[in-house]
Amino acid sequence: MNVEKKALNILSSLRNLSTKHSKKELEKATQILLEISTNPTVSVLKGVLDRSKKRKQKTDKNSDQTNNEEYGFLRGAKYFGGNKK
């Protein structure tokens, strides 16, 4: 495969990633990619994006659980037999 075709394939892959992820996510992922890899590739970038997405989902799920736990079970006086009029 010649160099031009390879470059077009890489650019096409990056364009597809840009439709699926926000600009901010791509910037952060490329920064991480450049920090961890001496030979950055599109497949490694995809892996970084997938891992960060899973981490975000995990933290969102944990924050939802903590918000629900703050309230507990609420029962009024009527439930416990109080306020009988």
N, C-alpha and C positions, 0 to 999 in steps of 0.2 A: 504494500500500500504506500502510495507516495505521501509526501509531507502535507500537500494541500488538502488531500482527502481526510487525512488524520485531523488536521486543524478544523476542517468543516464539521467533522463528527463531534469533536470536543465542543465547538461553539454551539452546535445543535443541542447537545446534552445540557450545556449551561443554560441555554434559552428555556428548555423544558423545565429545568429546576427553578428558574425565575418565575415561571407561571404557577408553580406549586408552593413556593415559599416567598415570604416577604423579603424586602430589600435588607431590612435589619437582620433577619435570620441568616441570610446569605453572607452578609458582611462578618457577622460573628463567627460563622462556620469557616469562612475562608481564613480568618485570623487564627482560629484554632488549628486549622489545617497547616498553615505555614509555620506554626510553632512546633507541631508534633512531627512533621514529615520533612525529610530532606528531598524527597521526590514526590511532590503533590500530584495526585491524579483525580479525575472526576469521580471514580468509584470510591476513593477515600473520602472525598467531599460529601458524597451521598451518605456514607456511613456516619460521618460527623453530624449531618443534618438529621438522620434517623434517630441517633442516640439523643440528641438534644430535644427532639420532639417527644421521645419517650420519657425523658426526665421531666419535661414540662407537664406532660399528662399526669405523671406520678405526683408531682408537687401540687397540681391543681386538685387531684383526687384527695390528697392528704389535707389540703386546706379546707375542702368541702366537709370532710369528716370532722375536723376540729370545730368548724362553725356549728355543726349540728350537735356536737357534744356539749357545747356551752349552755344550751337551753335545758336539756334533760327532759324529764316528764313533768308536766305541769297539771296539777289537779286543783280544782277549786273546792271551796267549803261545801258546796252542794254534793260533790262526789263523796266526801268523807262523812256526810250526815250532819254537817253544821248548817247554820242559817235556816233552821226550820221555822217557817212562819205560817 
